Amino acid sequence: MDAIFRVDGARVITGPNAAGPWDPTMQHGSAPAALVTWAAEAIPTSQPMQVVRVTIDLMRPVPLAPLTVETEVLRAGRKIQLCEVRLLADGVMVVRGTVLKIKLNPELTLPAEVADLPIELPGPDQCAIDDGAFSSSPFVTGMSMRAARGRFGKPGPGAIWFRVDRPLIEGAGVSQAMRAVVAADFSNGTSAVLDFRKWTFLNADLTVSLARQPVGEWILLDGESWIGPDGAGLATARLADTRGYFGRAVQSLVIEPR
């Protein structure tokens, strides 16, 4: 199975390409984040809405195993919908996600000075290919990366373009919100502070906030990380497409020596 997941009702089959870099038996964080976003977008709304926030809490390591997906609408109104998506492995919750949607208003007329903040970095076609060698894993092989500043996994702030190349949900397209969330989970590697060979810096969560839906296949993470003295850290990134910046991502990191 080339796709990351095959969904049949509430049952989800996980393919081998979901594996991440920290442990070959664990999923890359982008995989369950994409599944949560897809499941939330499938929940009907009273009128057209767009995803503006996705928060993923990784309660336990997500195994390369069958999952059960549960969804619940926490708040439904004319202007917003707040829903929860839970992923269970063998009956135990491993991921809890909340997704906020806001009503689309295509007829809204804004002042002329309100516009996307343009990026001052080269676009993906002008950047060098980054093979992500420091974090090679099956999931990473389904991504294309282009380095606008720094390199993936190289210490210091970085700016990397990401593109999803592999199907995420078998038989389904990749939504723009899914593209943003998948890229956002790479924030800790985009702005690594510690040596991957000597340290692990897994994210325990991920929050992605969007002012608008991204355009096109490429998502830029313009990232920076901070490491505290007692085992915690923070990875952040501004999200952009070729039109300009549209969102932000934040991860809480668990810092441990190998």
N, C-alpha and C positions, 0 to 999 in steps of 0.2 A: 504494500500500500504506500503510494508516494505521498498522499495527503497526510497532514498531521493527525487529523481526526476523521472518523466515520461516525455520523450521528444517526441513530435509529430511535426516534421518539426520545425517551429520557435516557437511553443507554448510549454510551460513547465508547467506541473502540479507539484506542490510542496506537498510532503507528510508531515504528522505531525512530523516525526522523524527528520526534518530539524531544529527544534526549538533549540535555544541556552539557555545559563544560565542567560543572563541579563534581558530578557523580554520574556515571553512565546509566545508572538505574533511575535517575530523576529527570523530570521534564525541565526544559528551559522555561524560565518564567514567562517568556513571550507566548508560549503555547497555551497555558490555561487562561492567560489574559485575553488572548484572541477568542477563545471559546466563550468566556464570560461575556465579552462584548457582542459576539454573534448571537448568543442566546437572548441577551437583553434587547437587541435590535429587533428580534423576532416577536417580541411581546407587542400586541396591538396597542395603539394609542387612539384617543378620541378624535384627534386631528393630527396632521403632519407635524412631527417633532424631530429634533436632532439631538444626538448625544453631545453633552457638554462636559461631563465629568465621568470618569471611570476610576473607581478605587478598588484595588485588589489586595486582600489580606491573605498571605500564604500561611495558612494555619499550621501546615505540616509539609514536609517534602512531598511533592506530587509525583507519584510513581508512574513508570511506563506500564500502565495496567488499565483495564476497563474502568470507566467512570460512570457515575450517575449524575445527571444534571437536574437541579430543581430550581424553579423560578417563582418569584412572588412579587406582586405589586404592593409596595409599601405606601405609596401615595399617588393617587390619580386625580388630576384636575384639568382645568381648561388650559392652563399655561405650563404645567410641569407634569412629569411622571418620574417617580423614584421607584426603582425596582431592585430586587436582590436576586443574585444568582449564586447558588451553592453547588460546588463540585464535591462528590463523595467517592471515596475509594474503599471498596469492601465495607460499605455502610458508615465509614468515618469521614467527616467533613475535612477536606484538605484545603479548600479554597472558599473564601467568602468574598463576593464582589457586590458592590453597589454601583448602580449606573443612574445618573440623572439626565433626563431629557428635557429640553425646553421647546416651546412652540415655535414653529417656523413662521416668520413674518416677512415674506418676500417683497411686500409692498412698502416696507419701512424706508423712509427717506431720511438719510443722515446728512449732517453738515459736510461740506466739501472737504474740510480739513481732517475728517475722520477717515483714515485709510490704513492699510496694512503697513507695519513697519518694515521697510525693505531690508534685505540682508546685504551685507557688504563682503560676502565670501563667494568664491567661485561656485558655480552650479555643478551638478554631478557630471556633466559632460566635459567639464574642464579640470576635473580632479583625478588624481591617481587612484588606481584600483588598490583597495586594502583587502587582503585576504583573511584578516582576522585570525592569523596563525596562533596568537597567544591563547585564543579561546576556541580552538577548533572543536566542533561538535556536530552531530548530525543536523541539529536545527540550524546552526550557522551556515551549513552548506546550502541551505535553501534561501539565503539572503545574499544580495549584492551590496557591497560597501564601497564608498568613494570618500577619500580623506580630503577635506577642505582645510583642516588645520590639525597638526599633530598626526598621530596614528592610533588605531584602535588598540587599547591596552597599554600604550606608552604613557608613563607618568606625566601628569599635568593636564590642564584644560584641553579639550579637543572638540572638534566639530566634524562630524561624519555624516554623510548621506547614506540612508538605508533604503533598500527596496525589497519587498517580499516577492520571491520568485517561485515558491512552491505553493500548491494549494493548501489552505489551512483547514477548511471543512470540505470533505469530498462532495463534489456536485454543487458547491455554492461558490459564489464570487467572494472576493475580498473587499469589504466595504472600506470607505475612507477612514472611518473611525478605527476599524481594525488595523489598518496600515499604521496609524499614529500610535496606537497602543503597543503593537508589536515592536516598532522601532524604539519606543520610550523605555522598554525594559532593558535596552542596551546602554542606558545612561551610565551605570557604574563602570562599564568597560570603556565607554567613550572618554571618560574623564578619570581614568584610574590614577590613584595616588600610590598604591602599594604594588610590589612585584608579585604578579600572579603565581610565579613559581614558588614563592615563599609564604604567601598569605592567601586566605579566602576572604572575599567581601561580598557574600550573598546578600541580596535584598529580601527583606521580610515583608515588604509591601510595595505597592506602586500606585501613585495617584497621577492621573493625566487630566488636565483641564484644557478645554478647547474654546476659543472665542468664535471659531468658525470651523467648518469641515475643511480638511486639507484638499488640495487639488493636485492631481497627477499621482504617479507611482512612487516618487522619491520623497522621503521625509528626512529633514536635517535635524540632527541633535547637536545643539551648541551647548556643551556641557561643562560642568565644574563639580568637584567633590571636596568634601571636608571630612577629616577623620578625627574623632575625639580621642581622649587618652584612655578610655575605659571600656573599649570594645564596641562602640557604636560609631556610625558614620552616616553621611548624608550625600547622596548624588542628586544633582539637579540638572535640568536641561531646558533650554528654550527650543521649541519645536517650530520648524519652518518648512515651507515648500518653495517652489521657484518664484511664487508671488510675494512671499514675505513671511514674517513670523505670525503664528496663529495660536500657539498654546505653550504650556509648560508641563514638565514632568518632575516628580520628586520620588525618590526611593530612600527608605531607611535601611541602613546596611548593618550586617552583623560581621564584625571583624575578628578573625581568628588566625593564628599561625598554622601552617600546614604541619 
